[in-house]
């Protein structure tokens, strides 16, 4: 009988969700950035719009419905102070994201994940290794870095167990 890799993933995710819910593990907000609209001085400011919540499991985000996402960027909902010394483009971009998060409907200081990408968990994508979850040598693995096909991998079951333990430690 041939292994249904998508079924195996679904079972692993369901078990992980159950464990995280029972331990009342801390989750984080998910959001999309709604860009500014309008013309000239009549533009709205960019804002982060909540799309749900998920547990951060290293390179993965897992929601309560079994949705799995590759992590994107993370910020906090805070109004950034005035940058005096660091005016790099990257620092300004991070400040813009914090500002957009503060304009959203999040608690002050809340951790917000944005720019995350849904992971396809069907047989074809798992076998092709098109996302961070792939079948390698007859085993489901998580690729820890994009573009490292076959390298820097950890068995998915062990990875989920270890990451869930970190979130539930002391619960």
N, C-alpha and C positions, 0 to 999 in steps of 0.2 A: 504494500500500500504506500502510495506517495504522500509525503508530508505536505500539509497545507500550511505554509509558512504564515499566511495572513491570519489563520486561526490561532496558531501558536502565539503570534504577537498579541492578538486580541485577548487571549487568556492571560498572558503575562501582564498586560496593561490593566485588565480587570482586577487581578490579584493585587497589583500595586495600588490601584485606586482604593480598594477596600482597606488595605493596610493604612494608607494615608488618612482616609476618612475616620477610621476607628481611632487613630492616634490624634485626631484633630490637628494634623500637621498644618503649618503656616503655608498659605498660598500667596500668590502675588497677582497684581492686576495685569490684564492684557489690554492693549489699546492700539488704535491706529491714529496716525497723525492726519488731521484734516487741514490741508494747506489753506493759506490765506486766499480770499476771493475779493473781487472788486477791482476798481480802477483807481490809480493815483492815490489821492489822500482819502478815498472812500473804501480802503481795503480793510477786511477783517484780519485779525491776527491768527496765526496758526494755533490750533488747539488739539489736544489729545482727547479722543473719544473712547470711553471704555467699551471693550468687546467681550469681556468675561474675566475669568480667573483661572490660574493654573499653578501647578507646583513646578518649581524650577528643579530639574534633575540634571544638573550639569549642562550638557550641550542640548538637552531636551526640555521641552515644556509639556506637561501632561494636564489636560483639563478633566473635569469630573465625568464627562461623557465619553472619555476614551480618545479624544482628539490629541494627536501628538504633533508637536511643532519643533522645528529647529530654532534655537534661540537666535534672537537678533541683537538688539541693543537694549540696554536697561538704563533707567534714569529714576529720579525721585521727583515727586511733586513738591517742589520748593521754588520760591521766587529767588533767582540767583542774585547775588550781590554784584556790585560794580567791579568789573575786572580791571585792575590797575596795572599789573605786571605781565599777565599772560594774555596776549592778544593773538595767539595762533588761531588758524582757521578751525582746527579740531576743537580747541577750547571754546570758541564762539559757537560752534555747532552744538556742543554739549549744553552750553548755556541756553541756546534756543530751545532744545528739547526740554530742559527743566522748566523753562518759562511756559512752553506749550502744555506741559503736564500740570503746572500750577493753575492754568486757565481751565483745565478740565474739571470734571466732578470727582476728584480724588481727595482723600484725606491728606492734609499737609504731611510731607515726609514719606508718603507711601511709595513703595517700590513699584515701578511700572515697566513692563516689557513691551517693546514696540519693534516693528521691523522683523517680527518672527515669521516663519514660513511653514505652512502645513506640510506634513510628511505623508507621502502616498504610501499606504501600507498594503497595496494589492500585490499579488504574486509576481506580476511582471516587473514592477519597480523594485521589490525586494530582491529578486533574482538578478536584476540588472545592476543593483548597487547604485541607483540613481539618487538616493538620499543618504542620510547618516546611518540608516538601518539597512543592513544587507545580509545576504546569505553568503557565507564564506566557508569553504571546506565543509559543507553540510551543517553549519551552525549559524544561528542568528547572532550578529555582532553589531555593535555601535561603533561607528567611525568617529574618533575624537576630534579630528580636524578635517575640514573639507579638502577634497583633492588628494587625499592620501589613500586611495583605493587599496585595500588589503593591508595597509600599514596603520599603526596606531589604533588598533581595534580592541574591544573588550566584549566578551560574551554578553548579550543583551540581558539574560536573566540575572547574571551576577551584577551587572551595571545598575539595573533597576533596584535590586535588593540593597546594594551598597548605598545608592543615592537616597532611597526611601529611609534607610536607617539613619542617615545624617539628619533628615528632616524630623524624624520621630524620636531621636535621642533624648532621653529624659522625660518623655511623655508618659 
